[in-house]
Amino acid sequence: MEELKPLDALISVDRKLIDIMEWHAPDEEPRTYPLEQHYERYAMLGWPRDAPVEIVNGFVTAQHLAIYAWFVYAFSSVAELQALVTLEHALRRRMANEPARGLKDRLRHAVRAGWIKGERLRTLHPFVNPVSPAAFASRPVDPHGAESLQTFIDNLPEQRNWLAHGNWNGGSDSFMVLDLVLQLINQLYSR
């Protein structure tokens, strides 16, 4: 059960996040995951290029929530929800008055219109250790991008609704969700 952190512990790490971010071989000491590394991971995502300011602001809010999950682990689910809501907002803006009945239809429309292509998706990876922006941007294209995009479209509304109705994803890291959402928004607004 979540409890309000006392004031003197407000800016201390949430052990739930640290517990899911520790990794090591059976005969090794656990590797540390410091706040600086956590921040750099999310900072290397950047923000949506060429998107309207409210879309950029929505995504940066998701980044901040993911970073602040360091202090309150439950913020990672809120970060995912914020990213998904921002994706839906970006789709609505890009579509203008074109009809669609919900997020799944909007995504399908964007694929049919050629605004989003699975063949352009970069490989998703948790990147626990941050890399340079150039290395991150030049990671390989996902050879199964079209199938990955279709799976995302099929599952996204349920995932978004699960989070929007007060549920949360315990034991997960929101990095790859934010990465995928950013890639899709960048495709929507590529020039």
C-alpha positions as CSV (number, residue, x, y, z in Angstrom):
1,M,0.0,0.0,0.0
2,E,1.3,3.5,-0.9
3,E,1.8,5.8,2.0
4,L,2.5,9.5,2.0
5,K,6.2,10.0,2.5
6,P,7.2,12.1,5.5
7,L,8.5,15.5,4.7
8,D,12.1,14.6,5.7
9,A,12.0,11.6,3.2
10,L,10.2,13.4,0.4
11,I,13.3,13.6,-1.8
12,S,14.8,10.2,-1.0
13,V,14.8,7.4,-3.5
14,D,11.8,5.1,-3.6
15,R,13.1,1.6,-2.9
16,K,10.5,0.0,-5.3
17,L,12.2,1.7,-8.3
18,I,15.7,0.7,-7.1
19,D,14.6,-2.8,-6.6
20,I,13.4,-3.2,-10.2
21,M,16.4,-1.4,-11.6
22,E,19.1,-3.5,-9.8
23,W,20.6,-6.2,-12.0
24,H,23.5,-8.5,-11.5
25,A,24.8,-12.0,-12.2
26,P,24.1,-14.5,-9.3
27,D,27.7,-14.3,-8.1
28,E,28.0,-10.4,-8.3
29,E,27.1,-7.6,-6.1
30,P,24.1,-5.6,-7.3
31,R,24.9,-2.7,-9.6
32,T,23.9,0.7,-8.4
33,Y,21.4,2.8,-10.3
34,P,22.1,6.4,-9.3
35,L,19.7,9.4,-9.8
36,E,22.1,10.9,-12.4
37,Q,21.9,7.7,-14.5
38,H,18.1,7.7,-14.2
39,Y,17.9,11.3,-15.3
40,E,20.3,10.9,-18.2
41,R,18.2,7.9,-19.5
42,Y,15.1,10.0,-19.9
43,A,17.0,13.1,-21.0
44,M,18.5,11.2,-23.9
45,L,15.0,10.8,-25.4
46,G,14.9,14.4,-26.2
47,W,11.4,15.8,-27.1
48,P,9.2,15.7,-30.1
49,R,10.8,17.6,-33.1
50,D,8.6,19.8,-35.1
51,A,5.5,19.1,-33.1
52,P,3.1,21.8,-31.8
53,V,4.2,23.3,-28.4
54,E,1.4,21.6,-26.5
55,I,2.5,18.2,-27.7
56,V,6.1,19.0,-26.7
57,N,4.9,20.2,-23.3
58,G,2.8,17.0,-22.8
59,F,5.7,14.8,-23.7
60,V,8.2,16.7,-21.5
61,T,5.7,16.4,-18.6
62,A,5.8,12.6,-19.2
63,Q,9.6,12.7,-19.0
64,H,9.5,14.7,-15.7
65,L,7.0,12.2,-14.2
66,A,9.3,9.3,-15.3
67,I,12.3,11.1,-13.7
68,Y,10.4,11.9,-10.5
69,A,9.5,8.2,-10.3
70,W,12.9,8.1,-8.6
71,F,11.2,9.6,-5.6
72,V,7.7,8.1,-6.0
73,Y,7.7,4.9,-8.0
74,A,4.0,5.1,-8.8
75,F,4.8,8.1,-11.0
76,S,6.2,5.7,-13.6
77,S,2.6,4.6,-14.4
78,V,1.4,8.2,-14.5
79,A,4.3,9.0,-16.9
80,E,3.2,6.2,-19.2
81,L,-0.4,7.5,-19.1
82,Q,0.8,11.1,-19.8
83,A,2.9,9.8,-22.8
84,L,-0.1,7.9,-24.2
85,V,-2.5,10.8,-23.7
86,T,0.0,13.1,-25.5
87,L,0.2,10.6,-28.4
88,E,-3.6,10.7,-28.7
89,H,-3.5,14.5,-28.6
90,A,-0.8,14.5,-31.3
91,L,-3.0,12.3,-33.5
92,R,-6.1,14.4,-33.0
93,R,-4.1,17.6,-33.9
94,R,-2.5,15.9,-37.0
95,M,-5.9,14.6,-38.2
96,A,-7.7,17.9,-37.7
97,N,-11.3,17.1,-38.7
98,E,-10.8,13.7,-40.1
99,P,-13.2,11.2,-38.5
100,A,-12.0,8.5,-36.1
101,R,-13.6,6.8,-33.1
102,G,-10.9,6.6,-30.5
103,L,-7.2,6.0,-30.2
104,K,-7.0,2.7,-32.1
105,D,-8.9,4.2,-35.1
106,R,-6.7,7.3,-35.0
107,L,-3.5,5.1,-35.1
108,R,-4.9,3.0,-37.9
109,H,-5.7,6.1,-39.9
110,A,-2.2,7.4,-39.3
111,V,-0.8,4.2,-40.7
112,R,-3.1,4.2,-43.7
113,A,-2.2,7.8,-44.4
114,G,1.5,6.9,-44.3
115,W,2.2,9.3,-41.4
116,I,3.4,6.4,-39.2
117,K,5.4,3.5,-40.6
118,G,6.5,0.5,-38.5
119,E,9.5,0.1,-40.9
120,R,10.8,3.4,-39.5
121,L,10.7,2.4,-35.8
122,R,14.0,2.1,-34.1
123,T,14.7,-1.0,-31.9
124,L,13.3,-0.6,-28.4
125,H,15.8,-1.3,-25.6
126,P,15.7,-0.3,-22.0
127,F,19.1,1.5,-22.3
128,V,19.7,1.2,-18.5
129,N,23.0,2.8,-19.1
130,P,22.6,6.1,-21.0
131,V,24.3,6.5,-24.4
132,S,25.2,9.6,-26.3
133,P,22.3,11.3,-28.2
134,A,24.1,10.4,-31.5
135,A,24.3,6.7,-30.5
136,F,20.7,6.7,-29.3
137,A,19.5,8.3,-32.6
138,S,21.5,5.9,-34.7
139,R,20.4,2.6,-33.1
140,P,19.2,0.0,-35.6
141,V,15.8,0.0,-37.2
142,D,13.6,-2.7,-35.7
143,P,13.5,-5.5,-38.3
144,H,10.0,-6.4,-36.9
145,G,8.8,-2.8,-36.7
146,A,5.6,-3.3,-38.7
147,E,4.5,-6.2,-36.5
148,S,5.6,-4.3,-33.3
149,L,3.5,-1.3,-34.4
150,Q,0.5,-3.5,-35.1
151,T,0.8,-5.1,-31.7
152,F,1.1,-1.7,-30.1
153,I,-2.0,-0.5,-31.9
154,D,-4.0,-3.6,-30.9
155,N,-3.0,-3.3,-27.2
156,L,-2.6,0.4,-26.7
157,P,-6.3,1.4,-26.0
158,E,-6.6,-1.3,-23.3
159,Q,-3.2,-0.2,-21.8
160,R,-4.2,3.4,-21.8
161,N,-7.6,2.7,-20.4
162,W,-6.1,0.5,-17.7
163,L,-3.9,3.4,-16.5
164,A,-6.6,6.0,-17.0
165,H,-9.0,4.2,-14.7
166,G,-6.7,4.3,-11.6
167,N,-4.7,1.2,-12.2
168,W,-0.9,1.1,-12.3
169,N,1.8,-1.0,-13.7
170,G,3.8,-2.3,-10.8
171,G,7.3,-3.6,-11.5
172,S,7.8,-1.8,-14.7
173,D,10.0,0.9,-16.1
174,S,8.4,3.4,-18.4
175,F,11.4,4.1,-20.6
176,M,10.4,2.0,-23.6
177,V,6.8,3.3,-23.6
178,L,8.1,6.9,-23.7
179,D,10.6,6.0,-26.4
180,L,8.0,4.4,-28.6
181,V,5.5,7.3,-28.1
182,L,8.3,9.8,-29.0
183,Q,9.1,7.9,-32.1
184,L,5.5,7.9,-33.2
185,I,5.0,11.6,-32.5
186,N,8.2,12.4,-34.4
187,Q,6.9,10.5,-37.4
188,L,3.5,12.3,-37.2
189,Y,5.2,15.6,-37.4
190,S,8.3,14.9,-39.6
191,R,8.8,17.4,-42.3
